Amino acid sequence: MGWLLKLLGVDPIGKIIDGLNSAYQAKLSAQNDADRIAADVTIQQYQTLLEQQRLQASVVTSGMQHKAFWVPWLIAAVPTAAWFGWGMLDSLCNGALPDAAALPPQLKEYADIVFQNIFYVGGGVAGLGAIANAIGGRK
């Protein structure tokens, strides 16, 4: 899933890791205490962002373990995915299929949230797994 997010240009974990690496490089190449302190502050900010991402992923992961989570999720996600799939199939057939009706504004807003959550949750979990593997490999 991480490769898909990178392809779409959405890689918040990758940006955080790149920033953290840059901050560590800045700390190593610092010429004076002021530069080292600034690098330490930046490192702390990025570590806080990583911790926030980890906490968000753990909340979602623990919520997804309950059956009660999946019932409303599937009630909303399955028809939305079918609508989206029909639109994609119609596009592939050059409009030969009957047009899918446009979603009402309130439902469209919810459908956007559903699709964002599908991609972000999967990407976040994959990103945190990559971070955990990278940290585990350093020890």
N, C-alpha and C positions, 0 to 999 in steps of 0.2 A: 504494500500500500504506500510505503514511503516513496517509491519511485514514481507513483502516479501523482503524488502531491508535488514532487520536484518538477515533474513534467508540466503541471499546471501553474508552477511558479509559487506554490504555497508550501513553505517549509519552515515553519516557525522554530522548530527544534534545531534545524540545521543552521539557521541564522544565529540562534543563541550560542550554539557550540562554536561557530566561526568567530563570533564576538568574544567569547571566552578565551579561545586560542589567541586571538589578537591581543587581548588584555594581558595574558600571561607572557606573550612575546614582548609587549611593552614593558612589563615589569622586569623581565630579564635584561633588557637593553637600556633600562633607566640609568641616567647619568647622575641623578641626585635623589635625595629623599622625597622631594616634592613630586617628582615623576613616579616614584615607587608608590607613594601614598595614593596618587590619582589612579594608578593601575590597580591597586588593592581595592579602592572604592568601586571601580568598574567591574572587577572580578566579583565582588560581593553582590553587585546589582545583577549580574548575569546568573550567579548561583541562586539568587532569590527567584529569578524568572524560571530557572530550571525546577526549583522546588515547587513553584506554583503550578507548573505544567504537570509535575508528578502528582501533586495533590488532586488536580482536576481529573487526571486519568484514573486515580484510585477511587474517586467518588463515582465516576461513571462505571468503572469496572465492578465495584461492589453493588451498585444499583442494577447492573445487568445480570447479576447472579440470581435475582428474584424473578419468579414467574410473573408476578404482577407488573413488572416493567415491560415485559414483552407483549402482553395483551393489547394495551393501548398503542404501543409502538407499531405492532403489526397492523392494527386496525387503520392506522394513519399511513404507514409506509407502503403497504402492499398496493392499495389503490393509487397512491401517488406514483409509485414506481411503474405501475401498469400504464398510467396516463403518460408518463415521461417516455416509456418504451414505445407506446403507440406513436407518439410524435416523432421519435427517432426512426422508427420503421417507415412512417409516412415520408420522412425526408429521404430515406434511402430509396424509396420507390418513386421519387420525383413527384410526390403529391397525388399518386394514383389511389391511395386509400382515402376513405372518408376522413374529413378533418376532425381532429380532436378538439373539443370545445375548450375555450380559454378558461382557466380557473378563475373563480371570483377573487377579488383582491385579498380578502381575508384568508382564503384557502391558499392562494399563491404565496402569501407571506409565510404561512405555516409550512408549505411544501419546500420553500427555500431553506427554512430552518432544519427540516428533516434531512435534506440532502447535505447540507453543511455538516450536520452532526454525523452523518454516515462517514463522510470523508475525514473530518477532523478527528473523530474518535479513533478511527482506524489508523490514521496517520500519527496521532499522538501516542497511541499504544506502541506502534512500530518504532517510533522515534525514541521513546523511553526504553524500549527493549534494546535498541542499538546503543544507547548511552550506557545502560547497565552492563552490556557486554564489553564495551570499550573500557569502562572503569574496572570491571572484573579482570580484564586482560592485562591491565597495568600492574596489578598486585603480584 
